Amino acid sequence: MKKYIGAIDQGTTSTRFIVFDKQGTIIGTGQKEHDQICKKPGWVEHDPVQIWENTKKVIKQGLKASGISGKDLAAVGVTNQRETILAWDRQTGKPYFNAIVWQCTRSGDICDKLIREGGRDRFRKQTGLPLSTYFSGPKIKWLTDNVPGVRDGVNSGKAMFGTMDTWIIWNLTGGPFKGVHVTDVTNASRTLLMNLETLEWDENILSVLKIAVHTLPEIVPSSDDKAFGTTQEQGP
């Protein structure tokens, strides 16, 4: 029987990998910081390729520190910074742009327009959230409207959106042509796009923001042991 659980903690300033035994005791860790990219006042970005490379490195660090190999892990879980969003090409795996971080306020004009048209609470009944630059939905619209190639990628079916959990899981499970495109309810609930009653993407909000549902990950329960796919025993 496999005795250990691995946890990827992808945070705002660093990525960690923590190995736990069956008693919940930490037996090894790895950690690596990533760059904070601030091109303008109020703008914050992360390089998703750097984060994925760091994820692979800290998994190796954590396994080495624990004195075990990937085949000794029963499962790997992911916890992550919320709301941060990116777009990438499903065929090449290359991001169209840096990830737009939860702190970033570049979608302020988009939010202001939506507030003028329907009030700050126009989506609160469906999502439990006010309109704010904090959440992923307006950031997705900004990416679609402003980053070359994203709109064409959406129209051709190549573009994928996801929060950091989705990006990491997609890469862990094989990446281009293989990766599982999913998110869990906890992450989806912070996008301003998920209906809290149905636990699905809200069609009305997607229509207002002009976001195509086929670009978004499937929302699944955190406890679903099949939906998140598998990764290689030797690690990524």
Summary of the structure (lengths in Angstrom):
residues: 236
radius of gyration: 18.0
end to end distance: 22.0
largest distance: 58.2
contacts: 761
relative contact order: 0.15
helix: 33%
strand: 24%
